[in-house]
Amino acid sequence: MKWLDERLNVSALMASLFAHPVPKRSNFLDYLGFATLFVFISQAVTGILLAMVYKPSAAEAYSSIQALQASTIGNYVRSLHSWSANFMVVLVILHLLRVFYEGAYKRPRELTWIMGGVLLVGTLGLAFTGYLLPWDQEGYWATTVGTAMAGYVPGFGDFLVNVLRDGAQVTGATLTRFYSVHMLILPAIVLLAFMPHFFFVLRQGMSSTDELAEAQHRGEDISKKSSPFWPNVALKMISLVFVVFIALWVLSAIYSKGLGEPADALNKSGYIPEPAWYFFGVYQLLKYFPGTLDVLAMVGLPIIFFVLLFGLPWLDRNPSRSPKKRPIALSVAVVLVIGMIFLTYQGMSSVPKPLAAAGVVAHPSYKKDVQPILQAKCIQCHADIATYAKTIEKVSAGKPADSLLIKRIDGSQEPVMPVGQDPLTKDQIQTFANWIQDGAKNN
Ligand code: HEC
């Protein structure tokens, strides 16, 4: 240390690090960001290990993961990587909520918040791009549905989808693109945003330390109200990291990450696409926007989200950081959080079950009988057709024969849907017809 200090003058730096007195009441919620850092490091380590055996091509990706799964260690490393991804999303969101609750995004910590926003987006991006890499049905279709959403942007939607997929469909070219984004671009962005994020926290201390620092500055004795950073606070931080990691290790050992069927662009097995759980809420929200309003949802909501996220320190003009003095900001946040939990729950429970065995349903329900067929057979080309609002546009209630939907599936109007695949069975077509005959209700 002495040797280094003579050369780099690190002790001054360390002094600035430990100079912020930490309040006694400081608890684990304050260290969620710290725990996230360690989960990210775990992602980097397991990711590098996976990259040593993974073959990033449509022809070999699936079999390389299959081979990896055959070894106990390989299987465990992959499970760790997958569980850590979920942990990271949860930790980042909890960390954000804590910072919001304490008003820690306010002056002078706006830049820390902005960098945190970049880290949130980077984390979600890593989760999204990682999903495709095993090249199984789950990842393939989650990516098809996810990237199709960009197509709603007016004017250059098709262009955006093309950029994301490197082509009109999700193919091996998409895999190459996602791999490079997942391995190079996003980790670089996360690291570049993390360094200033962390540096600002070191320089300024956490917002909860401000009050004590001011008291100290006024010459008051704060020794009763503060804990020394070392060992008290440091030990609390390390304990949290341990608890998180033990949970991670145990969960990965008990619930290992499985591998589904290999990706099939024709979806012959009728796999029903669904997004990863953290996108269920967004997915569900889209179902509430009827027909033409979906553009609003696809374009408007992300814009609102980004403006709120990155503009928050300037949108919220209330200078007080005390939760008691910020009733409006906190109520808005509570409504948003409860809304998002509700949507996620709704989205989770409305994911359709696999297609029932053949057979005509006399009085079909949209959600139980009609939507699952659309999701299995049509969603790959019509990302929106499996929502009630879109389905109803192609239907004349009570008149199956006049309905565009029926004409396109029973062969009376070319090209027959689904294009390039086995046609729907007679029973499935009859089920659609019965539903329309019954009045095409959203039941
Ligand atoms: C492989 C891609 C693909 C699949 C799968 C597919 N479609 Fe289509 N669909 C298309 C294309 C391309 C068009 C435009 C063709 C045209 O109208 O000339 C189209 C047009 C349509 C139209 C008329 C235009 C519109 O949007 O109103 C309907 C209705 C339709 N499809 C319904 C379905 C249904 C129902 C399914 C599932 C049973 C399905 N499609 C599956 C590619 C597909």
Boltz pocket constraint, residues with backbone or C-beta under 6 A from the ligand:
constraints:
  - pocket:
      binder: B
      contacts: [[A, 373], [A, 374], [A, 377], [A, 378], [A, 379], [A, 380], [A, 381], [A, 382], [A, 385], [A, 394], [A, 404], [A, 405], [A, 408], [A, 409], [A, 414], [A, 415], [A, 417], [A, 418], [A, 419], [A, 420], [A, 421], [A, 424]]
      max_distance: 6.0
